[in-house]
Amino acid sequence: MAGNIPDLLLPWSWQTPEGFALRGWRSPASGKPVLHFIHGTGMCGLTYWPVLEQLLPQVDLFISDLHGHGDSDGQAPFVGWNRSAELALAAWQAHAPHYGPVETIAAGHSLGAVISAMMLGSTPGVFNRGLLLDPVIMPPLMRALGWLGERTGLYARNKLALRARARRQQWSSRQHARDYLHQRGIFRGWSAPALAAYVDHALDHAVDGRCQLKCPPQIEADIFGSLPQGLWPLLDKVAVPVDVLMGEQSYPFARKASSQWARRNARVRVHSVAGDHCYMQDAPDASAELLRALLSAGAVSR
């Protein structure tokens, strides 16, 4: 791993039945609640370090990189949303004994928020709470149309998937990568610390200074071109308090779906946050302050 490795964290690794290793970072056990965090598509857990670092006074961290992301192994094709949830859960359960009987919080952003929601619905009793940042959930009707597109192969050719396949992968230096990504696409509006964390931790850095994406564009395209199976039945089964933080300018379909989830499941509470889908990267300090307040408030009483 290149760049400044946070000295407050320990590396972890877990071998999957498929033969590749999932990896990530965790803080030493201190008796505090554990926040289990999963990143968004094409990112890695330490991309969110400007936010996560500020939570350490209140929680221990278990940061998990999915198949093909960050420091985890993996080439295309992507193992899928559902299998990713199963593997992330197994990796956590392999390391949970380090922390003992403490409160555990399933958290994540975007793809990682959906994977976390799936774990909450499929494995009652493992996590005590959910803290989901802008999950990309589709409303049921839109999801049904997406399923039809998946079956016909049309969904795999949506704009996000096509753009991911064409994504630039290499740069001549860390500074070149930072300059290229600054205010471009999904990185538009990102704070300097957030962009630096992406460049440091989501890119591989060679001795000669060249760097390239850790996440293969085809895996990113596989994610954008596929959907989780049985998602809404899993969302309906979530039986612990969940706080969902949606950007006011985020994807309209995801905002609509989060509101529908809250109407269907009384354990879910939706918060509107200033910003777009990556509000936590645009304003890490404000996002950390909000998350600290929710962590301090504890589980939502119903």
C-alpha positions as CSV (number, residue, x, y, z in Angstrom):
1,M,0.0,0.0,0.0
2,A,1.5,3.3,-1.0
3,G,1.0,6.7,0.5
4,N,0.7,7.5,4.2
5,I,-0.6,4.3,6.0
6,P,-2.7,5.4,9.0
7,D,-0.6,4.4,12.0
8,L,-3.8,3.8,14.1
9,L,-4.8,0.7,12.0
10,L,-3.7,-2.9,11.6
11,P,-4.0,-4.7,8.3
12,W,-6.1,-7.8,8.1
13,S,-6.6,-10.6,5.4
14,W,-9.1,-13.4,4.9
15,Q,-8.9,-16.1,2.3
16,T,-12.2,-16.7,0.5
17,P,-13.5,-20.2,-0.7
18,E,-13.1,-18.8,-4.2
19,G,-9.3,-18.6,-3.7
20,F,-8.8,-14.9,-3.5
21,A,-8.1,-12.8,-0.3
22,L,-10.2,-10.0,1.1
23,R,-8.2,-7.4,2.9
24,G,-8.7,-4.3,4.9
25,W,-7.7,-2.3,7.9
26,R,-8.9,-2.4,11.5
27,S,-8.2,-0.5,14.7
28,P,-7.0,-2.5,17.8
29,A,-9.8,-3.6,20.1
30,S,-10.5,-1.0,22.8
31,G,-13.9,-2.1,24.1
32,K,-15.7,0.6,22.1
33,P,-18.5,-0.3,19.6
34,V,-17.1,-1.5,16.2
35,L,-18.1,0.3,13.0
36,H,-17.9,-2.1,10.1
37,F,-17.4,0.0,7.0
38,I,-17.6,-0.9,3.3
39,H,-16.7,1.5,0.5
40,G,-18.5,2.6,-2.7
41,T,-17.9,1.2,-6.3
42,G,-14.3,1.8,-7.5
43,M,-13.2,3.1,-4.2
44,C,-11.6,1.5,-1.2
45,G,-12.1,1.8,2.6
46,L,-9.3,4.2,3.2
47,T,-10.6,6.6,0.6
48,Y,-12.9,7.6,3.4
49,W,-10.1,8.1,6.0
50,P,-10.7,11.9,6.4
51,V,-14.1,11.0,7.8
52,L,-13.4,7.7,9.5
53,E,-10.4,8.9,11.4
54,Q,-12.6,11.4,13.2
55,L,-14.8,8.7,14.5
56,L,-12.1,6.8,16.3
57,P,-12.7,8.5,19.7
58,Q,-16.2,6.8,19.7
59,V,-15.8,3.5,17.8
60,D,-13.3,0.9,16.7
61,L,-13.1,0.5,13.0
62,F,-13.2,-2.6,10.8
63,I,-12.7,-1.4,7.2
64,S,-13.4,-4.0,4.5
65,D,-12.4,-3.9,0.8
66,L,-14.6,-5.8,-1.5
67,H,-13.5,-8.2,-4.3
68,G,-11.2,-6.3,-6.7
69,H,-11.1,-3.1,-4.7
70,G,-8.4,-1.6,-2.6
71,D,-6.0,-4.1,-1.1
72,S,-8.2,-7.1,-1.8
73,D,-7.5,-9.6,-4.6
74,G,-9.7,-10.0,-7.6
75,Q,-10.0,-9.8,-11.3
76,A,-13.2,-9.6,-13.4
77,P,-15.8,-10.9,-13.4
78,F,-17.1,-9.4,-10.1
79,V,-18.4,-12.1,-7.7
80,G,-21.7,-10.2,-7.4
81,W,-23.6,-8.2,-4.9
82,N,-25.0,-11.1,-2.9
83,R,-21.8,-13.1,-2.8
84,S,-19.9,-10.0,-1.8
85,A,-22.3,-9.6,1.2
86,E,-21.7,-13.2,2.2
87,L,-17.9,-12.9,1.9
88,A,-17.8,-9.6,3.8
89,L,-19.9,-11.1,6.6
90,A,-17.6,-14.2,6.8
91,A,-14.5,-12.0,6.9
92,W,-16.0,-10.0,9.7
93,Q,-17.0,-13.0,11.7
94,A,-13.5,-14.4,11.4
95,H,-12.2,-11.3,13.1
96,A,-15.1,-10.4,15.4
97,P,-13.5,-12.5,18.3
98,H,-10.8,-9.8,18.5
99,Y,-13.4,-7.3,19.7
100,G,-15.5,-9.4,22.1
101,P,-19.2,-8.8,22.9
102,V,-19.5,-5.1,21.9
103,E,-22.0,-3.2,19.9
104,T,-21.5,-3.6,16.1
105,I,-22.6,-1.1,13.5
106,A,-23.0,-2.0,9.8
107,A,-21.9,1.0,7.8
108,G,-21.0,1.9,4.3
109,H,-21.4,4.3,1.3
110,S,-23.2,3.7,-2.0
111,L,-22.5,0.1,-3.0
112,G,-21.1,-0.6,0.5
113,A,-24.2,0.8,2.1
114,V,-26.4,-1.7,0.0
115,I,-24.1,-4.6,0.9
116,S,-24.3,-3.6,4.6
117,A,-28.1,-3.4,4.3
118,M,-28.1,-6.9,2.8
119,M,-26.0,-8.2,5.7
120,L,-28.4,-6.6,8.2
121,G,-31.4,-8.3,6.5
122,S,-29.8,-11.8,6.0
123,T,-28.1,-12.3,9.3
124,P,-30.1,-11.0,12.3
125,G,-28.1,-10.8,15.5
126,V,-24.8,-10.1,13.9
127,F,-25.1,-6.3,13.9
128,N,-26.9,-4.0,16.4
129,R,-27.4,-1.0,14.2
130,G,-27.0,0.3,10.6
131,L,-25.5,3.6,9.5
132,L,-25.9,3.8,5.7
133,L,-24.5,6.7,3.6
134,D,-26.4,7.2,0.4
135,P,-27.2,3.6,-0.5
136,V,-28.0,3.1,-4.2
137,I,-31.2,1.3,-3.7
138,M,-33.7,1.1,-6.6
139,P,-37.5,1.5,-5.9
140,P,-39.3,-1.9,-6.4
141,L,-40.8,-1.0,-9.8
142,M,-37.5,0.3,-11.1
143,R,-35.7,-2.8,-9.7
144,A,-38.2,-5.0,-11.6
145,L,-37.4,-3.2,-14.9
146,G,-33.7,-3.5,-14.1
147,W,-34.1,-7.2,-13.6
148,L,-35.7,-7.4,-17.1
149,G,-32.8,-5.5,-18.5
150,E,-30.3,-7.8,-16.8
151,R,-32.0,-10.8,-18.3
152,T,-31.8,-9.4,-21.8
153,G,-28.3,-8.0,-21.4
154,L,-29.3,-4.4,-21.9
155,Y,-28.6,-3.4,-18.3
156,A,-24.9,-4.3,-18.7
157,R,-24.7,-1.6,-21.3
158,N,-26.0,1.3,-19.3
159,K,-24.1,4.6,-19.3
160,L,-22.3,4.0,-16.0
161,A,-21.0,0.6,-17.0
162,L,-19.9,1.9,-20.4
163,R,-18.0,4.8,-18.8
164,A,-16.4,2.5,-16.3
165,R,-15.0,0.3,-19.1
166,A,-13.5,3.3,-20.8
167,R,-12.0,4.8,-17.6
168,R,-8.4,5.9,-17.6
169,Q,-6.3,3.5,-15.6
170,Q,-2.7,4.8,-15.4
171,W,-0.8,8.1,-14.7
172,S,2.8,9.0,-14.8
173,S,2.9,10.2,-11.1
174,R,0.8,10.8,-8.0
175,Q,0.6,14.5,-8.9
176,H,-0.5,13.8,-12.4
177,A,-3.3,11.5,-11.1
178,R,-4.4,14.2,-8.7
179,D,-4.4,16.9,-11.3
180,Y,-6.3,14.7,-13.8
181,L,-9.0,13.6,-11.3
182,H,-9.5,17.0,-9.7
183,Q,-13.1,18.2,-10.3
184,R,-13.7,15.4,-12.9
185,G,-16.8,13.2,-12.9
186,I,-17.6,11.7,-9.6
187,F,-14.7,13.6,-8.0
188,R,-16.3,17.0,-8.7
189,G,-16.6,18.9,-5.4
190,W,-14.3,16.5,-3.4
191,S,-12.2,18.2,-0.7
192,A,-8.4,18.1,-1.0
193,P,-8.0,15.6,1.8
194,A,-10.6,13.2,0.2
195,L,-9.0,13.3,-3.2
196,A,-5.5,12.8,-1.6
197,A,-6.9,9.8,0.2
198,Y,-8.2,8.3,-3.0
199,V,-4.9,8.9,-4.8
200,D,-2.9,7.4,-2.0
201,H,-5.0,4.4,-1.3
202,A,-7.2,3.5,-4.3
203,L,-4.2,3.6,-6.7
204,D,-1.2,1.3,-6.9
205,H,2.1,3.2,-6.9
206,A,5.3,1.9,-8.6
207,V,8.8,2.6,-7.5
208,D,9.3,4.9,-10.6
209,G,6.4,7.0,-9.5
210,R,3.8,5.7,-12.0
211,C,0.4,4.7,-10.6
212,Q,-2.7,2.9,-11.7
213,L,-6.2,2.0,-10.5
214,K,-6.4,-0.8,-8.0
215,C,-10.0,-1.6,-9.0
216,P,-10.0,-3.0,-12.6
217,P,-12.4,-1.0,-14.7
218,Q,-14.2,-4.2,-15.8
219,I,-15.1,-5.0,-12.2
220,E,-16.5,-1.5,-11.8
221,A,-18.4,-2.0,-15.0
222,D,-19.7,-5.4,-13.7
223,I,-21.1,-3.7,-10.6
224,F,-22.8,-0.9,-12.6
225,G,-24.2,-3.5,-15.0
226,S,-25.7,-5.8,-12.4
227,L,-28.1,-5.8,-9.5
228,P,-28.5,-7.4,-6.1
229,Q,-30.9,-10.3,-6.0
230,G,-33.8,-10.4,-3.6
231,L,-32.9,-7.0,-2.2
232,W,-36.3,-5.7,-1.1
233,P,-37.2,-8.9,0.9
234,L,-33.9,-8.5,2.7
235,L,-34.6,-4.8,3.4
236,D,-38.0,-5.8,4.8
237,K,-36.3,-8.2,7.2
238,V,-34.0,-5.7,8.8
239,A,-34.9,-5.7,12.5
240,V,-32.4,-3.3,14.0
241,P,-32.4,0.5,14.0
242,V,-31.0,1.9,10.8
243,D,-30.0,5.5,10.0
244,V,-29.9,6.3,6.3
245,L,-28.2,9.6,5.3
246,M,-29.2,10.7,1.8
247,G,-27.6,13.7,-0.1
248,E,-30.2,16.3,-1.0
249,Q,-28.8,16.4,-4.5
250,S,-28.1,12.6,-4.8
251,Y,-29.7,10.3,-7.3
252,P,-33.5,10.9,-7.3
253,F,-34.3,7.1,-7.6
254,A,-32.1,6.4,-4.5
255,R,-33.7,9.1,-2.4
256,K,-37.2,7.8,-3.4
257,A,-36.2,4.2,-2.5
258,S,-34.8,5.2,0.9
259,S,-38.1,7.0,1.7
260,Q,-40.0,3.9,0.6
261,W,-37.9,1.7,2.8
262,A,-38.6,3.9,5.8
263,R,-42.3,3.6,5.1
264,R,-42.1,-0.2,4.8
265,N,-39.8,-0.7,7.8
266,A,-40.4,1.2,11.0
267,R,-36.8,0.6,12.1
268,V,-35.4,2.8,9.3
269,R,-35.0,6.6,9.7
270,V,-33.9,8.7,6.8
271,H,-31.9,11.9,7.2
272,S,-31.4,14.5,4.5
273,V,-27.8,15.8,4.2
274,A,-26.6,18.8,2.2
275,G,-24.7,17.7,-0.9
276,D,-24.7,15.0,-3.6
277,H,-24.0,11.3,-3.6
278,C,-20.4,11.8,-2.3
279,Y,-21.3,14.5,0.3
280,M,-18.9,12.8,2.8
281,Q,-16.0,13.4,0.4
282,D,-17.0,16.9,-0.3
283,A,-17.3,17.9,3.3
284,P,-15.5,15.3,5.5
285,D,-15.5,17.4,8.7
286,A,-19.2,18.2,8.5
287,S,-20.0,14.6,7.7
288,A,-17.9,13.3,10.6
289,E,-19.7,15.7,13.0
290,L,-23.1,14.4,11.9
291,L,-21.9,10.8,12.2
292,R,-20.5,11.4,15.7
293,A,-23.8,12.9,16.7
294,L,-25.7,9.8,15.5
295,L,-23.2,7.5,17.2
296,S,-23.6,9.4,20.4
297,A,-27.4,9.3,20.3
298,G,-27.1,5.5,20.2
299,A,-29.8,3.2,18.7
300,V,-32.9,4.9,17.5
301,S,-35.8,4.3,20.0
302,R,-39.1,3.4,18.4
